[in-house]
Amino acid sequence: MNKKLFEDKKVLLGFALSFLLSIIAIILAANDIGYWVVCVVLASILMYASTARAQKSQ
């Protein structure tokens, strides 16, 4: 990976939030709460956006 990529705070924040949303979705699904689907969809959108931004910045 590129040092330039690590300096981009939005990319790092996007990846971190996507990871946290995935963990929250697992916890919600384990407790049989239906909002886990929303977390999975948001995490997927955020991961796609962060990946697109990372590819664009290289």
mmCIF file as Biopython writes it, N, C-alpha, C and O atoms, coordinates in Angstrom:
data_model
#
loop_
_atom_site.group_PDB
_atom_site.id
_atom_site.type_symbol
_atom_site.label_atom_id
_atom_site.label_alt_id
_atom_site.label_comp_id
_atom_site.label_asym_id
_atom_site.label_entity_id
_atom_site.label_seq_id
_atom_site.pdbx_PDB_ins_code
_atom_site.Cartn_x
_atom_site.Cartn_y
_atom_site.Cartn_z
_atom_site.occupancy
_atom_site.B_iso_or_equiv
_atom_site.auth_seq_id
_atom_site.auth_asym_id
_atom_site.pdbx_PDB_model_num
ATOM 1   N N  . MET A ? 1  ? 0.828   -1.184  0.000  1.0 0.0 1  A 1 
ATOM 2   C CA . MET A ? 1  ? 0.000   0.000   0.000  1.0 0.0 1  A 1 
ATOM 3   C C  . MET A ? 1  ? 0.874   1.250   0.000  1.0 0.0 1  A 1 
ATOM 4   O O  . MET A ? 1  ? 2.068   1.219   0.300  1.0 0.0 1  A 1 
ATOM 5   N N  . ASN A ? 2  ? 0.254   2.281   -0.332 1.0 0.0 2  A 1 
ATOM 6   C CA . ASN A ? 2  ? 0.928   3.536   -0.539 1.0 0.0 2  A 1 
ATOM 7   C C  . ASN A ? 2  ? 0.840   4.411   0.716  1.0 0.0 2  A 1 
ATOM 8   O O  . ASN A ? 2  ? -0.182  4.409   1.402  1.0 0.0 2  A 1 
ATOM 9   N N  . LYS A ? 3  ? 1.899   5.152   1.016  1.0 0.0 3  A 1 
ATOM 10  C CA . LYS A ? 3  ? 1.874   6.056   2.161  1.0 0.0 3  A 1 
ATOM 11  C C  . LYS A ? 3  ? 0.802   7.133   1.978  1.0 0.0 3  A 1 
ATOM 12  O O  . LYS A ? 3  ? 0.192   7.591   2.945  1.0 0.0 3  A 1 
ATOM 13  N N  . LYS A ? 4  ? 0.589   7.522   0.743  1.0 0.0 4  A 1 
ATOM 14  C CA . LYS A ? 4  ? -0.426  8.520   0.425  1.0 0.0 4  A 1 
ATOM 15  C C  . LYS A ? 4  ? -1.820  8.042   0.850  1.0 0.0 4  A 1 
ATOM 16  O O  . LYS A ? 4  ? -2.652  8.837   1.285  1.0 0.0 4  A 1 
ATOM 17  N N  . LEU A ? 5  ? -2.058  6.747   0.718  1.0 0.0 5  A 1 
ATOM 18  C CA . LEU A ? 5  ? -3.343  6.166   1.112  1.0 0.0 5  A 1 
ATOM 19  C C  . LEU A ? 5  ? -3.535  6.228   2.618  1.0 0.0 5  A 1 
ATOM 20  O O  . LEU A ? 5  ? -4.645  6.485   3.085  1.0 0.0 5  A 1 
ATOM 21  N N  . PHE A ? 6  ? -2.478  5.998   3.385  1.0 0.0 6  A 1 
ATOM 22  C CA . PHE A ? 6  ? -2.576  6.037   4.839  1.0 0.0 6  A 1 
ATOM 23  C C  . PHE A ? 6  ? -2.769  7.456   5.372  1.0 0.0 6  A 1 
ATOM 24  O O  . PHE A ? 6  ? -3.249  7.636   6.491  1.0 0.0 6  A 1 
ATOM 25  N N  . GLU A ? 7  ? -2.407  8.441   4.597  1.0 0.0 7  A 1 
ATOM 26  C CA . GLU A ? 7  ? -2.585  9.828   5.025  1.0 0.0 7  A 1 
ATOM 27  C C  . GLU A ? 7  ? -3.993  10.343  4.752  1.0 0.0 7  A 1 
ATOM 28  O O  . GLU A ? 7  ? -4.373  11.399  5.257  1.0 0.0 7  A 1 
ATOM 29  N N  . ASP A ? 8  ? -4.768  9.612   3.961  1.0 0.0 8  A 1 
ATOM 30  C CA . ASP A ? 8  ? -6.139  10.014  3.640  1.0 0.0 8  A 1 
ATOM 31  C C  . ASP A ? 8  ? -7.070  9.585   4.778  1.0 0.0 8  A 1 
ATOM 32  O O  . ASP A ? 8  ? -7.408  8.409   4.913  1.0 0.0 8  A 1 
ATOM 33  N N  . LYS A ? 9  ? -7.468  10.543  5.574  1.0 0.0 9  A 1 
ATOM 34  C CA . LYS A ? 9  ? -8.268  10.254  6.769  1.0 0.0 9  A 1 
ATOM 35  C C  . LYS A ? 9  ? -9.664  9.744   6.420  1.0 0.0 9  A 1 
ATOM 36  O O  . LYS A ? 9  ? -10.226 8.934   7.157  1.0 0.0 9  A 1 
ATOM 37  N N  . LYS A ? 10 ? -10.228 10.207  5.306  1.0 0.0 10 A 1 
ATOM 38  C CA . LYS A ? 10 ? -11.577 9.768   4.937  1.0 0.0 10 A 1 
ATOM 39  C C  . LYS A ? 10 ? -11.605 8.292   4.573  1.0 0.0 10 A 1 
ATOM 40  O O  . LYS A ? 10 ? -12.565 7.590   4.892  1.0 0.0 10 A 1 
ATOM 41  N N  . VAL A ? 11 ? -10.561 7.818   3.909  1.0 0.0 11 A 1 
ATOM 42  C CA . VAL A ? 11 ? -10.494 6.404   3.550  1.0 0.0 11 A 1 
ATOM 43  C C  . VAL A ? 11 ? -10.362 5.554   4.809  1.0 0.0 11 A 1 
ATOM 44  O O  . VAL A ? 11 ? -11.064 4.556   4.972  1.0 0.0 11 A 1 
ATOM 45  N N  . LEU A ? 12 ? -9.466  5.954   5.685  1.0 0.0 12 A 1 
ATOM 46  C CA . LEU A ? 12 ? -9.281  5.199   6.921  1.0 0.0 12 A 1 
ATOM 47  C C  . LEU A ? 12 ? -10.535 5.211   7.776  1.0 0.0 12 A 1 
ATOM 48  O O  . LEU A ? 12 ? -10.901 4.187   8.352  1.0 0.0 12 A 1 
ATOM 49  N N  . LEU A ? 13 ? -11.195 6.350   7.867  1.0 0.0 13 A 1 
ATOM 50  C CA . LEU A ? 13 ? -12.431 6.449   8.633  1.0 0.0 13 A 1 
ATOM 51  C C  . LEU A ? 13 ? -13.523 5.581   8.014  1.0 0.0 13 A 1 
ATOM 52  O O  . LEU A ? 13 ? -14.285 4.938   8.736  1.0 0.0 13 A 1 
ATOM 53  N N  . GLY A ? 14 ? -13.604 5.556   6.710  1.0 0.0 14 A 1 
ATOM 54  C CA . GLY A ? 14 ? -14.597 4.732   6.025  1.0 0.0 14 A 1 
ATOM 55  C C  . GLY A ? 14 ? -14.394 3.249   6.286  1.0 0.0 14 A 1 
ATOM 56  O O  . GLY A ? 14 ? -15.353 2.527   6.559  1.0 0.0 14 A 1 
ATOM 57  N N  . PHE A ? 15 ? -13.140 2.789   6.203  1.0 0.0 15 A 1 
ATOM 58  C CA . PHE A ? 15 ? -12.859 1.385   6.472  1.0 0.0 15 A 1 
ATOM 59  C C  . PHE A ? 15 ? -13.144 1.031   7.932  1.0 0.0 15 A 1 
ATOM 60  O O  . PHE A ? 15 ? -13.691 -0.035  8.215  1.0 0.0 15 A 1 
ATOM 61  N N  . ALA A ? 16 ? -12.779 1.916   8.857  1.0 0.0 16 A 1 
ATOM 62  C CA . ALA A ? 16 ? -13.007 1.652   10.277 1.0 0.0 16 A 1 
ATOM 63  C C  . ALA A ? 16 ? -14.502 1.617   10.602 1.0 0.0 16 A 1 
ATOM 64  O O  . ALA A ? 16 ? -14.958 0.743   11.339 1.0 0.0 16 A 1 
ATOM 65  N N  . LEU A ? 17 ? -15.262 2.564   10.055 1.0 0.0 17 A 1 
ATOM 66  C CA . LEU A ? 17 ? -16.704 2.573   10.314 1.0 0.0 17 A 1 
ATOM 67  C C  . LEU A ? 17 ? -17.397 1.371   9.689  1.0 0.0 17 A 1 
ATOM 68  O O  . LEU A ? 17 ? -18.339 0.828   10.266 1.0 0.0 17 A 1 
ATOM 69  N N  . SER A ? 18 ? -16.948 0.960   8.536  1.0 0.0 18 A 1 
ATOM 70  C CA . SER A ? 18 ? -17.516 -0.219  7.897  1.0 0.0 18 A 1 
ATOM 71  C C  . SER A ? 18 ? -17.264 -1.464  8.743  1.0 0.0 18 A 1 
ATOM 72  O O  . SER A ? 18 ? -18.148 -2.307  8.891  1.0 0.0 18 A 1 
ATOM 73  N N  . PHE A ? 19 ? -16.078 -1.575  9.289  1.0 0.0 19 A 1 
ATOM 74  C CA . PHE A ? 19 ? -15.739 -2.698  10.160 1.0 0.0 19 A 1 
ATOM 75  C C  . PHE A ? 19 ? -16.600 -2.684  11.428 1.0 0.0 19 A 1 
ATOM 76  O O  . PHE A ? 19 ? -17.105 -3.724  11.849 1.0 0.0 19 A 1 
ATOM 77  N N  . LEU A ? 20 ? -16.764 -1.509  12.030 1.0 0.0 20 A 1 
ATOM 78  C CA . LEU A ? 20 ? -17.586 -1.403  13.233 1.0 0.0 20 A 1 
ATOM 79  C C  . LEU A ? 20 ? -19.054 -1.708  12.952 1.0 0.0 20 A 1 
ATOM 80  O O  . LEU A ? 20 ? -19.715 -2.360  13.760 1.0 0.0 20 A 1 
ATOM 81  N N  . LEU A ? 21 ? -19.567 -1.245  11.818 1.0 0.0 21 A 1 
ATOM 82  C CA . LEU A ? 21 ? -20.943 -1.566  11.456 1.0 0.0 21 A 1 
ATOM 83  C C  . LEU A ? 21 ? -21.135 -3.064  11.241 1.0 0.0 21 A 1 
ATOM 84  O O  . LEU A ? 21 ? -22.196 -3.602  11.559 1.0 0.0 21 A 1 
ATOM 85  N N  . SER A ? 22 ? -20.140 -3.732  10.713 1.0 0.0 22 A 1 
ATOM 86  C CA . SER A ? 22 ? -20.222 -5.182  10.535 1.0 0.0 22 A 1 
ATOM 87  C C  . SER A ? 22 ? -20.278 -5.904  11.879 1.0 0.0 22 A 1 
ATOM 88  O O  . SER A ? 22 ? -21.037 -6.858  12.047 1.0 0.0 22 A 1 
ATOM 89  N N  . ILE A ? 23 ? -19.479 -5.449  12.821 1.0 0.0 23 A 1 
ATOM 90  C CA . ILE A ? 23 ? -19.494 -6.051  14.157 1.0 0.0 23 A 1 
ATOM 91  C C  . ILE A ? 23 ? -20.843 -5.807  14.836 1.0 0.0 23 A 1 
ATOM 92  O O  . ILE A ? 23 ? -21.399 -6.705  15.468 1.0 0.0 23 A 1 
ATOM 93  N N  . ILE A ? 24 ? -21.359 -4.588  14.700 1.0 0.0 24 A 1 
ATOM 94  C CA . ILE A ? 24 ? -22.670 -4.272  15.277 1.0 0.0 24 A 1 
ATOM 95  C C  . ILE A ? 24 ? -23.753 -5.143  14.645 1.0 0.0 24 A 1 
ATOM 96  O O  . ILE A ? 24 ? -24.661 -5.603  15.338 1.0 0.0 24 A 1 
ATOM 97  N N  . ALA A ? 25 ? -23.663 -5.370  13.343 1.0 0.0 25 A 1 
ATOM 98  C CA . ALA A ? 25 ? -24.641 -6.209  12.657 1.0 0.0 25 A 1 
ATOM 99  C C  . ALA A ? 25 ? -24.611 -7.639  13.183 1.0 0.0 25 A 1 
ATOM 100 O O  . ALA A ? 25 ? -25.663 -8.258  13.343 1.0 0.0 25 A 1 
ATOM 101 N N  . ILE A ? 26 ? -23.430 -8.168  13.451 1.0 0.0 26 A 1 
ATOM 102 C CA . ILE A ? 26 ? -23.309 -9.518  13.998 1.0 0.0 26 A 1 
ATOM 103 C C  . ILE A ? 26 ? -23.934 -9.592  15.386 1.0 0.0 26 A 1 
ATOM 104 O O  . ILE A ? 26 ? -24.644 -10.545 15.707 1.0 0.0 26 A 1 
ATOM 105 N N  . ILE A ? 27 ? -23.666 -8.585  16.201 1.0 0.0 27 A 1 
ATOM 106 C CA . ILE A ? 27 ? -24.236 -8.563  17.550 1.0 0.0 27 A 1 
ATOM 107 C C  . ILE A ? 27 ? -25.760 -8.467  17.496 1.0 0.0 27 A 1 
ATOM 108 O O  . ILE A ? 27 ? -26.454 -9.163  18.237 1.0 0.0 27 A 1 
ATOM 109 N N  . LEU A ? 28 ? -26.279 -7.609  16.620 1.0 0.0 28 A 1 
ATOM 110 C CA . LEU A ? 28 ? -27.731 -7.475  16.485 1.0 0.0 28 A 1 
ATOM 111 C C  . LEU A ? 28 ? -28.362 -8.769  15.966 1.0 0.0 28 A 1 
ATOM 112 O O  . LEU A ? 28 ? -29.429 -9.165  16.435 1.0 0.0 28 A 1 
ATOM 113 N N  . ALA A ? 29 ? -27.721 -9.423  15.013 1.0 0.0 29 A 1 
ATOM 114 C CA . ALA A ? 29 ? -28.263 -10.680 14.481 1.0 0.0 29 A 1 
ATOM 115 C C  . ALA A ? 29 ? -28.240 -11.778 15.545 1.0 0.0 29 A 1 
ATOM 116 O O  . ALA A ? 29 ? -29.159 -12.595 15.611 1.0 0.0 29 A 1 
ATOM 117 N N  . ALA A ? 30 ? -27.213 -11.801 16.363 1.0 0.0 30 A 1 
ATOM 118 C CA . ALA A ? 30 ? -27.122 -12.814 17.416 1.0 0.0 30 A 1 
ATOM 119 C C  . ALA A ? 30 ? -28.220 -12.617 18.463 1.0 0.0 30 A 1 
ATOM 120 O O  . ALA A ? 30 ? -28.682 -13.580 19.074 1.0 0.0 30 A 1 
ATOM 121 N N  . ASN A ? 31 ? -28.631 -11.375 18.664 1.0 0.0 31 A 1 
ATOM 122 C CA . ASN A ? 31 ? -29.693 -11.084 19.628 1.0 0.0 31 A 1 
ATOM 123 C C  . ASN A ? 31 ? -31.076 -11.048 18.970 1.0 0.0 31 A 1 
ATOM 124 O O  . ASN A ? 31 ? -32.049 -10.644 19.606 1.0 0.0 31 A 1 
ATOM 125 N N  . ASP A ? 32 ? -31.172 -11.463 17.714 1.0 0.0 32 A 1 
ATOM 126 C CA . ASP A ? 32 ? -32.423 -11.542 16.973 1.0 0.0 32 A 1 
ATOM 127 C C  . ASP A ? 32 ? -33.135 -10.196 16.879 1.0 0.0 32 A 1 
ATOM 128 O O  . ASP A ? 32 ? -34.347 -10.099 17.070 1.0 0.0 32 A 1 
ATOM 129 N N  . ILE A ? 33 ? -32.355 -9.166  16.581 1.0 0.0 33 A 1 
ATOM 130 C CA . ILE A ? 33 ? -32.892 -7.828  16.356 1.0 0.0 33 A 1 
ATOM 131 C C  . ILE A ? 33 ? -32.806 -7.564  14.848 1.0 0.0 33 A 1 
ATOM 132 O O  . ILE A ? 33 ? -31.753 -7.739  14.233 1.0 0.0 33 A 1 
ATOM 133 N N  . GLY A ? 34 ? -33.917 -7.148  14.276 1.0 0.0 34 A 1 
ATOM 134 C CA . GLY A ? 34 ? -34.023 -7.052  12.824 1.0 0.0 34 A 1 
ATOM 135 C C  . GLY A ? 34 ? -33.240 -5.933  12.170 1.0 0.0 34 A 1 
ATOM 136 O O  . GLY A ? 34 ? -33.142 -5.902  10.943 1.0 0.0 34 A 1 
ATOM 137 N N  . TYR A ? 35 ? -32.683 -5.019  12.932 1.0 0.0 35 A 1 
ATOM 138 C CA . TYR A ? 35 ? -31.957 -3.892  12.346 1.0 0.0 35 A 1 
ATOM 139 C C  . TYR A ? 35 ? -30.568 -4.261  11.844 1.0 0.0 35 A 1 
ATOM 140 O O  . TYR A ? 35 ? -29.847 -3.399  11.343 1.0 0.0 35 A 1 
ATOM 141 N N  . TRP A ? 36 ? -30.181 -5.525  11.970 1.0 0.0 36 A 1 
ATOM 142 C CA . TRP A ? 36 ? -28.860 -5.932  11.509 1.0 0.0 36 A 1 
ATOM 143 C C  . TRP A ? 36 ? -28.745 -5.782  9.991  1.0 0.0 36 A 1 
ATOM 144 O O  . TRP A ? 36 ? -27.653 -5.559  9.467  1.0 0.0 36 A 1 
ATOM 145 N N  . VAL A ? 37 ? -29.866 -5.904  9.293  1.0 0.0 37 A 1 
ATOM 146 C CA . VAL A ? 37 ? -29.852 -5.781  7.833  1.0 0.0 37 A 1 
ATOM 147 C C  . VAL A ? 37 ? -29.428 -4.365  7.422  1.0 0.0 37 A 1 
ATOM 148 O O  . VAL A ? 37 ? -28.665 -4.182  6.473  1.0 0.0 37 A 1 
ATOM 149 N N  . VAL A ? 38 ? -29.930 -3.385  8.145  1.0 0.0 38 A 1 
ATOM 150 C CA . VAL A ? 38 ? -29.573 -1.993  7.856  1.0 0.0 38 A 1 
ATOM 151 C C  . VAL A ? 38 ? -28.074 -1.780  8.033  1.0 0.0 38 A 1 
ATOM 152 O O  . VAL A ? 38 ? -27.429 -1.118  7.219  1.0 0.0 38 A 1 
ATOM 153 N N  . CYS A ? 39 ? -27.533 -2.344  9.098  1.0 0.0 39 A 1 
ATOM 154 C CA . CYS A ? 39 ? -26.089 -2.206  9.350  1.0 0.0 39 A 1 
ATOM 155 C C  . CYS A ? 39 ? -25.263 -2.871  8.255  1.0 0.0 39 A 1 
ATOM 156 O O  . CYS A ? 39 ? -24.228 -2.342  7.848  1.0 0.0 39 A 1 
ATOM 157 N N  . VAL A ? 40 ? -25.710 -4.020  7.781  1.0 0.0 40 A 1 
ATOM 158 C CA . VAL A ? 40 ? -24.975 -4.719  6.720  1.0 0.0 40 A 1 
ATOM 159 C C  . VAL A ? 40 ? -25.007 -3.908  5.424  1.0 0.0 40 A 1 
ATOM 160 O O  . VAL A ? 40 ? -23.992 -3.793  4.737  1.0 0.0 40 A 1 
ATOM 161 N N  . VAL A ? 41 ? -26.159 -3.351  5.092  1.0 0.0 41 A 1 
ATOM 162 C CA . VAL A ? 41 ? -26.276 -2.556  3.869  1.0 0.0 41 A 1 
ATOM 163 C C  . VAL A ? 41 ? -25.410 -1.295  3.966  1.0 0.0 41 A 1 
ATOM 164 O O  . VAL A ? 41 ? -24.700 -0.951  3.021  1.0 0.0 41 A 1 
ATOM 165 N N  . LEU A ? 42 ? -25.472 -0.615  5.102  1.0 0.0 42 A 1 
ATOM 166 C CA . LEU A ? 42 ? -24.649 0.586   5.284  1.0 0.0 42 A 1 
ATOM 167 C C  . LEU A ? 42 ? -23.159 0.261   5.248  1.0 0.0 42 A 1 
ATOM 168 O O  . LEU A ? 42 ? -22.372 1.009   4.669  1.0 0.0 42 A 1 
ATOM 169 N N  . ALA A ? 43 ? -22.776 -0.851  5.863  1.0 0.0 43 A 1 
ATOM 170 C CA . ALA A ? 43 ? -21.366 -1.253  5.850  1.0 0.0 43 A 1 
ATOM 171 C C  . ALA A ? 43 ? -20.901 -1.559  4.439  1.0 0.0 43 A 1 
ATOM 172 O O  . ALA A ? 43 ? -19.774 -1.226  4.072  1.0 0.0 43 A 1 
ATOM 173 N N  . SER A ? 44 ? -21.752 -2.190  3.643  1.0 0.0 44 A 1 
ATOM 174 C CA . SER A ? 44 ? -21.385 -2.502  2.260  1.0 0.0 44 A 1 
ATOM 175 C C  . SER A ? 44 ? -21.229 -1.236  1.423  1.0 0.0 44 A 1 
ATOM 176 O O  . SER A ? 44 ? -20.282 -1.110  0.647  1.0 0.0 44 A 1 
ATOM 177 N N  . ILE A ? 45 ? -22.159 -0.306  1.583  1.0 0.0 45 A 1 
ATOM 178 C CA . ILE A ? 45 ? -22.077 0.956   0.841  1.0 0.0 45 A 1 
ATOM 179 C C  . ILE A ? 45 ? -20.825 1.734   1.240  1.0 0.0 45 A 1 
ATOM 180 O O  . ILE A ? 45 ? -20.120 2.272   0.387  1.0 0.0 45 A 1 
ATOM 181 N N  . LEU A ? 46 ? -20.560 1.786   2.527  1.0 0.0 46 A 1 
ATOM 182 C CA . LEU A ? 46 ? -19.394 2.511   3.024  1.0 0.0 46 A 1 
ATOM 183 C C  . LEU A ? 46 ? -18.092 1.858   2.571  1.0 0.0 46 A 1 
ATOM 184 O O  . LEU A ? 46 ? -17.133 2.559   2.250  1.0 0.0 46 A 1 
ATOM 185 N N  . MET A ? 47 ? -18.044 0.537   2.539  1.0 0.0 47 A 1 
ATOM 186 C CA . MET A ? 47 ? -16.848 -0.170  2.068  1.0 0.0 47 A 1 
ATOM 187 C C  . MET A ? 47 ? -16.621 0.094   0.585  1.0 0.0 47 A 1 
ATOM 188 O O  . MET A ? 47 ? -15.486 0.297   0.154  1.0 0.0 47 A 1 
ATOM 189 N N  . TYR A ? 48 ? -17.697 0.091   -0.194 1.0 0.0 48 A 1 
ATOM 190 C CA . TYR A ? 48 ? -17.570 0.380   -1.625 1.0 0.0 48 A 1 
ATOM 191 C C  . TYR A ? 48 ? -17.060 1.804   -1.849 1.0 0.0 48 A 1 
ATOM 192 O O  . TYR A ? 48 ? -16.167 2.030   -2.666 1.0 0.0 48 A 1 
ATOM 193 N N  . ALA A ? 49 ? -17.632 2.756   -1.120 1.0 0.0 49 A 1 
ATOM 194 C CA . ALA A ? 49 ? -17.219 4.154   -1.288 1.0 0.0 49 A 1 
ATOM 195 C C  . ALA A ? 49 ? -15.762 4.358   -0.872 1.0 0.0 49 A 1 
ATOM 196 O O  . ALA A ? 49 ? -15.021 5.082   -1.535 1.0 0.0 49 A 1 
ATOM 197 N N  . SER A ? 50 ? -15.357 3.725   0.216  1.0 0.0 50 A 1 
ATOM 198 C CA . SER A ? 50 ? -13.972 3.863   0.677  1.0 0.0 50 A 1 
ATOM 199 C C  . SER A ? 50 ? -12.990 3.222   -0.297 1.0 0.0 50 A 1 
ATOM 200 O O  . SER A ? 50 ? -11.909 3.756   -0.546 1.0 0.0 50 A 1 
ATOM 201 N N  . THR A ? 51 ? -13.373 2.083   -0.841 1.0 0.0 51 A 1 
ATOM 202 C CA . THR A ? 51 ? -12.506 1.415   -1.807 1.0 0.0 51 A 1 
ATOM 203 C C  . THR A ? 51 ? -12.381 2.221   -3.095 1.0 0.0 51 A 1 
ATOM 204 O O  . THR A ? 51 ? -11.301 2.315   -3.677 1.0 0.0 51 A 1 
ATOM 205 N N  . ALA A ? 52 ? -13.496 2.801   -3.532 1.0 0.0 52 A 1 
ATOM 206 C CA . ALA A ? 52 ? -13.448 3.633   -4.740 1.0 0.0 52 A 1 
ATOM 207 C C  . ALA A ? 52 ? -12.584 4.859   -4.515 1.0 0.0 52 A 1 
ATOM 208 O O  . ALA A ? 52 ? -11.828 5.254   -5.403 1.0 0.0 52 A 1 
ATOM 209 N N  . ARG A ? 53 ? -12.685 5.468   -3.337 1.0 0.0 53 A 1 
ATOM 210 C CA . ARG A ? 53 ? -11.861 6.643   -3.035 1.0 0.0 53 A 1 
ATOM 211 C C  . ARG A ? 53 ? -10.382 6.260   -2.950 1.0 0.0 53 A 1 
ATOM 212 O O  . ARG A ? 53 ? -9.518  7.014   -3.399 1.0 0.0 53 A 1 
ATOM 213 N N  . ALA A ? 54 ? -10.090 5.099   -2.379 1.0 0.0 54 A 1 
ATOM 214 C CA . ALA A ? 54 ? -8.699  4.654   -2.265 1.0 0.0 54 A 1 
ATOM 215 C C  . ALA A ? 54 ? -8.101  4.377   -3.640 1.0 0.0 54 A 1 
ATOM 216 O O  . ALA A ? 54 ? -6.938  4.693   -3.889 1.0 0.0 54 A 1 
ATOM 217 N N  . GLN A ? 55 ? -8.888  3.792   -4.525 1.0 0.0 55 A 1 
ATOM 218 C CA . GLN A ? 55 ? -8.381  3.527   -5.872 1.0 0.0 55 A 1 
ATOM 219 C C  . GLN A ? 55 ? -8.185  4.823   -6.641 1.0 0.0 55 A 1 
ATOM 220 O O  . GLN A ? 55 ? -7.252  4.937   -7.435 1.0 0.0 55 A 1 
ATOM 221 N N  . LYS A ? 56 ? -9.058  5.805   -6.412 1.0 0.0 56 A 1 
ATOM 222 C CA . LYS A ? 56 ? -8.945  7.063   -7.114 1.0 0.0 56 A 1 
ATOM 223 C C  . LYS A ? 56 ? -7.725  7.861   -6.640 1.0 0.0 56 A 1 
ATOM 224 O O  . LYS A ? 56 ? -7.116  8.592   -7.420 1.0 0.0 56 A 1 
ATOM 225 N N  . SER A ? 57 ? -7.375  7.717   -5.369 1.0 0.0 57 A 1 
ATOM 226 C CA . SER A ? 57 ? -6.269  8.508   -4.836 1.0 0.0 57 A 1 
ATOM 227 C C  . SER A ? 57 ? -4.901  7.945   -5.187 1.0 0.0 57 A 1 
ATOM 228 O O  . SER A ? 57 ? -3.893  8.615   -4.960 1.0 0.0 57 A 1 
ATOM 229 N N  . GLN A ? 58 ? -4.834  6.738   -5.732 1.0 0.0 58 A 1 
ATOM 230 C CA . GLN A ? 58 ? -3.539  6.156   -6.064 1.0 0.0 58 A 1 
ATOM 231 C C  . GLN A ? 58 ? -3.039  6.615   -7.378 1.0 0.0 58 A 1 
ATOM 232 O O  . GLN A ? 58 ? -1.956  6.212   -7.801 1.0 0.0 58 A 1 
#
